[in-house]
């Protein structure tokens, strides 16, 4: 896991799974991807949820704190 929790449940530091750098959440960069669908000059909201990509300041590799497929797996399991 790339999050190290304290006893209070707050995020104390994040660990990069690639280079092992540990730092506070403010030390990392964050990128949120979104897609705009346009139909007949109107934007249509995207139905897919995208997790935030965390980018390590040392090695510049990006990683997710949670699986991007978490909600899809949950929907598949609950439909059975």
C-alpha positions, 0 to 999 in steps of 0.5 A: 500500500502506498499510504501510511496511516496514523492512529487517527486515520489521517494520511501521514505520508505517501510512499512511492511504489517505484522509488520508495520516496516517502513524503507528506501529501503536499510533497507530491503532484496530483493530476486529475484526468477528465474527458468531455463529450460533445454532442450537438454543441452540448457537453455530456457528463462522463459516467466513468469515475477516474481516480486522482493520479499521484506523481512522485516528485523524485522519479516523476512516475505516476501511481494511483492510491486506489485501484481505478477499477474498484467501482467496476469490480464492485458493480460486477460482484454486486450484480451476481 
